[in-house]
Amino acid sequence: MHFNCILDNLFLEDNFVSQISSFSKTLSLTIFLFLVLSFFYPPVAFANTTICQDNSFDLQTCVWKKIPDNQNGFTKDNGHIAFAADKSGSGSPSFFIINNSYASDFAFNFQVQGLKGFHKSAVLRFQNSQNYYLLDLKSSLDNNDSWVILSRFNNGREQILVKERYQNQVNNWYMVETKVVDNHISVTVSDKPLVDFYDSGPILSGTVGFSGGPDPLAETLVWYNHIILSNLTPQYPVIFIPGLGASWNASDMLSCSLDNSNIWTLAPYADMYQKLILTFFQNGYELNKDFFIYGYDWRQNMVTAGKKFKTYLNNILAQNPSEKFNVVSHSLGGLVIRSYLGQNPNDNHINMAISLGAPHYGTVLAYPMWEAGEIWTNDQMQKFASLFLINHCRSILKIGNKDILQSIAPSVRDLLPVFDYLKLNNNLIATKTLNEQNLWLNSNPFDTNGIFITVGGNNISTLKYLDVVQPNAAEKLLGLWPDGKPINNSYASEGDGTILLNSSLEPNALAKTINRTDHSGLIYSDSAIKTIFQYLNRPDISIAVYHPVPEITQIKLNLTGLAREIWKQYILKIRR
């Protein structure tokens, strides 16, 4: 309380000292100084590198994951990978994948022991148990019929791409060398080229590992050794897309009109992103050369957001029309890139898209915003941006909070959950029966385009259900709570405090959970930043040292002129 009073006094002592133009100049100078300081970090050369390796001696750097978690076919023993088949012949294939890196283009080399009557299988560009390439060294029980088979699994359906004979010798170790670059897959077995295939409908990205299935004829273990995964992926430029409220254009916001939607930049109060941005600079990336920050009008609906991102991308591509990009996005930014990819599934210039804490299936926090104009989030950045729109535009538009958000921030509707989240008399209400629904998510199912990675935070109490009753007469007259007025909230630990885990992760994409990490931590914690750079095939990076001050203080320190006056009004509002 004492801290807040001090802040109030500091703001009340300030005068209204600037117009919009002054604010813009100050913002430009702030960004310029920030970039100049960032360039003092020495550049780092990008090169093809070994991502991880495991052998039976002393190199064991790969992190392995079993799929499903309870499968017991695969074991790791002193650097060897061993697989024992289920002799019952029932059940589904199991997988043992490398979980600490992600390479769209790679060399995956390993030794495997030649056994008769057994499948010796590797998976390439593994996204999930339904989508991957399978490389199978198959030998018959009598050892007279041995094949190298390359198949592609799309949504669980197998298509054999290549089938070539090879000579299997029992108990011999074979060196298998695979290279996957773009749509080209090549395989050499003990220095003999057996596969040289260009896929017309490729799976474009994923991790690697081994696969095993039920086999009633299996009599022993399959052994893998000397496993090396190397990155052959070009170091694509990176575009960073921040979340809701983290971009800023004072003129557009003050206009209270979606018709005014020009160039937006990263907001001066978006402090949570500075550590990640500094880490990019510290490790050799240069702004507007191989690292771009996309500020955008987060008020717009997702269809418009996708179109605007295309315009932004085309401006960059004017210098190099064949360039591809990796995209790192946070929160609403994940829906922006998803919208763009949905609108441009075949010609999008995106190599890989990473979303962190994106509401792919909506967030319950959007409900009070859309149905009553109430802001429930604890995120000061989002709260500041949303309440600024409401408080400033109320006097101009002469309408209520709900109508303000619905007229000048239709993006909120695209955040409504598509899962069931309202309860009436302890019974879940089917979301498809509600008056207010998320039309965009309902009509645009998540197509991962083979390039999407979803990351979610977990073990933070997150709003999951709302118990509702009918609004009273006055609320009905104002058009508030048409689908029910919340009277009780229910929380779950599976989420980041803002987005439920099942909403931020997509089952048909490569998914990663970061435990004990909240919504902001998904973009500034060391574990999150390490995860981002592992997926970008830069596991060797050093994380910038940056200690953000408390959110409410940072927003005050970073604002000057008109923005500072707006913040003062916001502080007075939330103190009442």
N, C-alpha and C positions, 0 to 999 in steps of 0.2 A: 504494500500500500504506500509506504514512504517513497519507494522508488518511482511509483507512478505519479505521485504528487510532484516530485522533483521534475519529472518529464513534462507534466502539464505546465508548470511554472516556466520552464525553458521555452516551451512553444508559445506561451502567451506573451513572452517578452519580445518575440520576433515580430517584425513588421512585414507587411505585404510589400516586398521589394522588387518584384519582377513580373514581367508579362511572359507570355508563352515563348516569344523569341529569345528572351534572356535565359529561360530555362533550357531551351534547345541548345544554346551556345554553351551553357555550363555543362550539360550532359555530353556534348561533343568533346569538350575539353577533358572531361573526366575519362571518357573512353580512350581519347588520344594518349593521355598520360599513362593509363593502365596498359595500353599496348606497348608503349615505349619501354616501360619497365619490364614487360614480359620478354621483350626481345633480347635482354641481357643474358638470357639463358642460352648456352651453346647448343647448336643443332646436333641432332643425332642421326647418323646415316641409317637408312632402312635397308635391310638385307634379308634374304631367305635364311631362316634359322631353324634349329631343332627345337621343337615345342616340348617334347618329353621323350623319355626312353626308359625301358625296363629290360634288364637282363638278369641272368642268374649269378652275376658277380656283384658289383657295387653300385650300379646305376639303376635306381628305381624311383623315377620322378613323375610317372604318370599317376593320376588320380582316377580310380576306376569306380564305376557305378553299375549295380545289378538292376536289370529290368526284366521281370518285376522284382521288387525289393526282396521278396521272400523266396526267390528261386535259389536252389542250392546246387545247380549243375556246375557253375563256375567257381573255382577257388584259385587263390594266388599263393604260391609256395616258393619262397626263396628266389623270387624274380621270374619264375615260370608261371604261365597261365595254364591251368588244367581244366578240362571239361569232361564230365561224366554224364552220359546221356541217361534219360529216363527209359529204362528197359520195358516199361509197361506199354510204351508206344502211344500213350495218351498225352493230352495237354497241348500247350502252345509253345512256340519257340521262346527261348530266353536269350538275353543279350548281356554282354559285359563290355561297356563302352567307356572310352576316355572322357572324363567329365570336367577336366580342368582346362580345356581349350576348345577352340572352334575354328576350323579352317575350311574355307570353301574350295581352295586349291591346295593340294598337299601331296606329299609322298608318304606312304604308309608301308613300311617294310617290316617283315617278321620271319622267323623260322617256325616251321611246323613239322611235326613228326609224321611220316607216312605210315598210316595204319590201314589195314584192309577192312572193308565193310563199315566205313565211317565217313561222315561228312566233316570236312575241315573247312570251316566257314568264317569269313570276315565280312563286316558290314562297312560300307563307305557312305559318306554323307548321310549318316543316320540322324533322322529328325525325331522319329518316334517308332513304335512297334508296327506302324502301318505304312511308313514311308522311308525307304532306304534302298541302297544298292546291296545286293548279296553276291559275294564272290565265294563260290563253293568248289573246293577240290574234293571231288566225289570219287570214291573207289568202291567196287563191288566186293562181296564177301570172298569171291574166289580170286580177286585182285586182277582179273583179266579185262575189266571194263572200267577204265578210269577217265574222268573228264574234269576239265576246268569250265565252270558254268558261271556266266555273269548274268544276273537278273536284276530287274528293277521292280520294286514294290510301290505301287501307288494306291493309297487307301486300302491296303491289305491285299490287293490283286497283283499277282506275279506275272511279269512278262519276261521270258528268256530272251536276252539280247545276243549272247555269244555262247557257243558250246564247242569246245576244242578238246581233243584227246591229249592226255599226257601219260607218261610211264610212271606209275606209282610203285615204289619199292618199300616193302614193309620195314619199319623201324629206321629208315633213312630220314635225315633231317633235310627239308627243302627250304631254300631261301625264296620267299615270295616278295616281289617288289611291285608296288602299285603306285601309279601316278594319276591324279585326277586334276585336270586343269580345264576350267570352263566346262564344255560338254564332251571333252576327250578323256577316255579312260584307257590306260594301258597297263598290262600285267605281264610280268616276267617271272617264270618259275625256274630257279636254278640256272639263270642266265639264258633261258630259252624264251623268246617272246611268244606269248600265246594269245594275248588280247590286245587289239588296237582298234578301239571302237569310238565312234562319234555318235552321241545320242541326240536325236532330233527333239526329244521331249524330256530334257534332263531335270533331275532333282539338283538344284543349284547350290545347296549348302547343307551342312550338318557335320556331325562328329564321326568318329570311327571306333571300331572295336571288333568283337567276335560274337558269333551267334552259334547256338546249339539247339537241337530239338529232340523230341522223343525218338528213340531208335531201339526197337526190340532186339536188333542183331548186335548191338554194341557190346564188346567184351572187355574193353579197357578204356584208358583215358586218352584224350587228345592233348598234346603238349604244345604250347607256343612259347617262344623264347626270342631274345634279341629283337625286341620290339622298338622301333624308332618311328616317331611321327614328326615330319618336317613340314614347315610352312613354305608353300610355293605361291601364296597369295600375294598379288601386288598390293602395295600399301596405298589403298584408295584414300582419297580425301574424305574428311569427315564433316558432316553437317550436324550441328547440335540444335535440337528443337526443345525449348523449355516448356514449362507447364502453364496452367491457367493463371493469369494475373502477372506473369513474369515479363511480359513485353509491354511497351509503353509508346504511345503517341499522344501527347497532351492535347493537341488541337482536335484530334479525332474524338478523344474521350469527352472533351468539353463540349463538343458539338451535339452530343446525345443523339447521334444519327448514324445508322449503319452505312448511309450513302457516303459518308466521309470515312474512308478506310484506305489510308495511304501507306507509307513506309513506317513500320514499327521497329523499334530496337529493344534490346535487352534492357529492362527497367533498372534504374540506378539502385533500387532497393532489393534487387534479386540476389542477395548476398550468398544464398545457399549454393549457387552455381560457381562461385569464384574459385573454389579449391579444384574442381574438375577442370575448369578452363585453364588455370595456372599449370595444372599437371600436363595438359596438352602442350602448352608453350614450353614448359621445362624439358619436354622430351622431343623437341625438335619440330613441332608443328608450327606453322605460321598462319596468322589470321588472313583470311581471304586469299590464301594460296592453297593450302591443303587442310585448313580448318575454318569452317564457316559457322556463324551463329545466326540462326534464323529467328528474328523477332517477327511476330505475326499478330494480327488482330484477333484475339481470342474470343471476342464477342460473336464472331460470325459462326453460322452453322457449319457442320463438318463438310458438307458438299462444297460450299464456298471456300472453306479452308484448304481443301484438297486442290481446288483450281488455283488458288493464290500461291500455293507451294509450287505448283507446276510453273507458273510465271517466274517465280524466284529462281527455280532450278534452270529454266531455259536461259535466263540472263547469265548464269554462270557458264552454262554449256556453250554460249556464243563464242567463248574463247577456245573451247575444246569439245566439239560436238560428240566425240566418241567416249568421253570420260564417264567413269562410274564412281559411285559414292557409297560410303558407309554412313548410316544415319543412327545417331544416338538421341533418344527422345525420353522425356520425363513427363509423366502424368498425361495431361491433355495432349501434349506433343505427340504421344504415341498414337492417338486417334487421328491427328493431322496426317502423319505419314501413312497410316493405314488407309485413310480416305484417298490420298494420292495414289497409292498402289492399287486400290480397288478401281479407280477411274482409269488407270493406265497399267493394266496387268501385263502387257507384253513389251511395251516400250517405255521403260521408266528410269533407266540409268542408275538403278539402285542395286548394289552388290549385296548388301546386308542391312537389315533394319533391326535395331535393338530398342525395345520399349521397357522402361523401368517404372513400375507403379502406374501403368496406364489402365484406365477403367474400360477394358474391352467388353465387359458385360454390364457397365454402369456402376454408379455409386449411390448409396442410399442418401448421402448428403445432398444430392441434387433435388430430392423431393421437396424439402421445405423451401428451397430457393425458387423452384418452378411453380409450386402451388400456392405460396404465400409471400414470396419475396423475403424470406427469412434466411439469414446467413448463420449456419451452425458450425462451420469449420473452425478449428483452432489454428489453422495456418494463417499467420499474420499477413503474409504477402497476398494470399487469395482474399482474405477478409478485407484488406485495405482496398484492393482493386474493385471488389464487388460493392462494398459500401460507398466507395467514392462515386460509382455510377448512380447508385440509388440516391444518395444525399444531394449530389449536384444536379442530377437530371429531374428530380422531383419538382423543383421550383420552375424548371423550364417547360417540362411536358405537362405539368399539372395533373399527374396521374399517380396511382398508388404504387407501392414497392413492387408488387407482383407484376403489374402491367409494365412497369419500367423494364424489369429484367426480361419479360417475355417479348418486348418490342425491340430492345436494343442489345440483348444478349441471348439470342436463340441457341447459342452453343450449350446452354444449360439443359435444354430439352434433350440434346444428344448425349447427356450424361446420366439420364434417368436409367434405373436398372431394367434389364430385360428378364431378370429372374424374379420369382415371387418374394416380396419383402414386406407387404402390408398384412396386418392381421385384424380381423373384425370378430369380436367375441371369441378370441383365441383360435380362430380358423384363418388359414392363409387365403388371401384373395388372389385369384389368378390374374397376373399382370396384364394378360391380353384382354381382360374385361374392363380395365380402367379407362377413365375419360382421357387422362393425360398419359400418353405412352411415348416411348423412345422409337419414333418412326424410322430414324436413320439406322440404328443398330438392328432393328427388326428386319429391315429391307436390305441390309448389307452384311450378310454372314461373313465371318472372319475367313478370308482367303489368305493364307500365309504366304502365298506366291513362292513358296520354297525358300524364302530368304529371311523370314521373321524369327527373332528370338525374343521371348517374353521373360521378364524378370520381376519378381514380386517380393515384398517384404512380409515378414511373418512374426508371430508371437507378440503382437501389439493389439490391444483391445480396439475393435473396429465395429462400427455400427452395422448391424445385420438386419434387424427387423424393427418395424414400428407398429405398435398397437394403436388403432385409430377408432374414433367415434365420428358420428355425423357432426358437421359444423353447426354452430348456433345460427339463429336467424340473421343476426348482424353480419356474421361471416359469410353466410350464403348470399346476402344482398351485395356484398363486396366481391363476390366470386372467389372467395378464399377456400382452400381445402376441398375442392370438388370431389376428391377421392377419399376424403377422411382426414380429420384433425388428429395429429399424434398426441397421445396421452402417456405413452410409456415407450422407452427404448430398450432394445435387447442387443447385446454385444457378443462378439465372438473373438477368440484369440487368433484366429486364422486371418491375418491381414496386417496392414501397415499403419493402422490408425485412421486412414482415409479410404483406402481401397481394399476390399476383401481379396484374399489370396486367389480364390477361384475366379475373380473378375480380372485380375491382372495377369494371370497365366492362361495361355491358350493350349489346350491338349494337342492340337495338331501342329504346334510349333515347338522348337526346342525351348524348354522352360527351365528356369533356375529360380530357386527360393533362397533368399538371404534371411536367415533367422535373426530375431531380436533387432530388427531394423525398421524404423518408421518411414513415413512417406518422404520426408526430407532427407533422411539418412540414405535412401536409395540412390541419391545423387552426390552426396558429399562424404559418406563414411569411407574409410580406407578399404573395407571389404567390397563395397559397391564399386569403387573406382578400379580396384584390382580386377573385378569381374568384367567390367567394361573393356579394359585393355586386353584381358585374356581373349575375349571374343574378337577383338580387333587384331589378334595375333601379335600383340606387343606385351608379352608377359614379363619382359625385362625392364619395364618402366620404373622410374622413381616417382613417388607421390609427392606433390608439392606440400610444403609446410604452410598451413593456413589455418588460423583459429578464428572462426566467425564469432562476433560478439552477439549477445542476445538479439533476437529478431527485432523487437520493438525499438531497441537502441540503434541498431544498424539502419533501419529505415529512416530514423530521424537524422542520423549523421550523413547519410548519402543524399538527402533531399535539400534543395535550395530553391529560393524564389517561389514560383507558383506552386510547384509540387509540395514544398514545405508548408505552404498555407493550406493546401488541401489536406495534408496529413494532420495539421493542427485541428481542422474541423472534424476529421475522423476521430482523433483522440478525444475531443470533447463529446462526440456522439457516444462512443463506447463507454465513457465514464458515467454517463447519466443513468 
